[in-house]
């Protein structure tokens, strides 16, 4: 899969990649960490049909940001 082939790029740049599951059970797809830099939360969504899906994805990002004490998070959507 072409999408997954790009995931090794952050690792080659010294990032450790994992995912986050909060105490409430919300999940975020990628948690990128590199020594001496701010960590980054990334949520990937192929389609966000309707407000319910978008809200669920955004709630997961917000919960994970609180869980990991992050100030920055990204939502990435592809069509």
C-alpha positions as CSV (number, residue, x, y, z in Angstrom):
1,X,0.0,0.0,0.0
2,X,1.4,3.4,-1.0
3,X,-0.1,5.1,2.1
4,X,1.7,2.8,4.5
5,X,5.0,3.0,2.6
6,X,5.4,6.7,3.6
7,X,5.1,5.8,7.3
8,X,8.8,4.8,7.5
9,X,9.9,8.3,6.5
10,X,9.3,9.7,10.0
11,X,11.2,6.8,11.5
12,X,14.1,7.4,9.2
13,X,14.1,11.0,10.5
14,X,14.5,9.8,14.1
15,X,10.8,9.8,15.2
16,X,9.4,7.0,17.3
17,X,5.9,6.2,16.0
18,X,3.2,4.7,18.1
19,X,-0.5,5.2,18.7
20,X,-2.5,6.5,21.6
21,X,-5.5,4.9,23.4
22,X,-6.9,7.1,26.2
23,X,-8.4,5.9,29.5
24,X,-11.8,6.5,27.9
25,X,-10.9,4.2,25.0
26,X,-10.4,6.9,22.3
27,X,-7.7,6.2,19.8
28,X,-5.4,8.3,17.7
29,X,-3.6,6.8,14.8
30,X,-0.1,8.2,15.2
31,X,2.0,9.6,18.1
32,X,5.3,10.8,16.7
33,X,8.1,11.5,19.2
34,X,11.6,12.7,18.7
35,X,14.1,13.6,21.4
36,X,14.3,17.4,22.1
37,X,11.2,18.3,20.0
38,X,7.5,18.6,20.5
39,X,5.6,15.4,19.9
40,X,2.8,15.3,17.3
41,X,-0.5,13.5,17.3
42,X,-1.9,12.6,13.9
43,X,-5.4,11.3,13.1
44,X,-6.0,10.0,9.6
45,X,-9.5,9.6,8.2
46,X,-10.3,8.4,4.7
47,X,-13.8,9.8,4.7
48,X,-15.6,11.9,7.2
49,X,-19.2,11.6,6.1
50,X,-21.4,13.7,8.3
51,X,-20.8,15.6,11.5
52,X,-20.9,12.5,13.7
53,X,-17.8,11.0,12.2
54,X,-15.9,14.3,12.1
55,X,-16.9,14.9,15.8
56,X,-15.8,11.4,16.9
57,X,-12.4,11.8,15.2
58,X,-11.9,15.3,16.7
59,X,-12.9,14.1,20.2
60,X,-10.3,11.4,20.0
61,X,-7.6,13.9,19.0
62,X,-8.6,16.3,21.8
63,X,-8.7,13.5,24.4
64,X,-5.3,12.2,23.3
65,X,-3.9,15.7,23.4
66,X,-5.0,16.0,27.0
67,X,-3.8,12.4,27.8
68,X,-0.3,13.1,26.4
69,X,-0.1,16.8,27.4
70,X,0.2,17.8,23.8
71,X,-0.5,21.3,22.5
72,X,-0.6,20.3,18.8
73,X,-2.6,17.7,16.9
74,X,-3.4,17.2,13.3
75,X,-6.4,15.8,11.4
76,X,-5.5,14.5,8.0
77,X,-8.3,13.6,5.6
78,X,-8.0,12.0,2.2
79,X,-10.7,11.5,-0.4
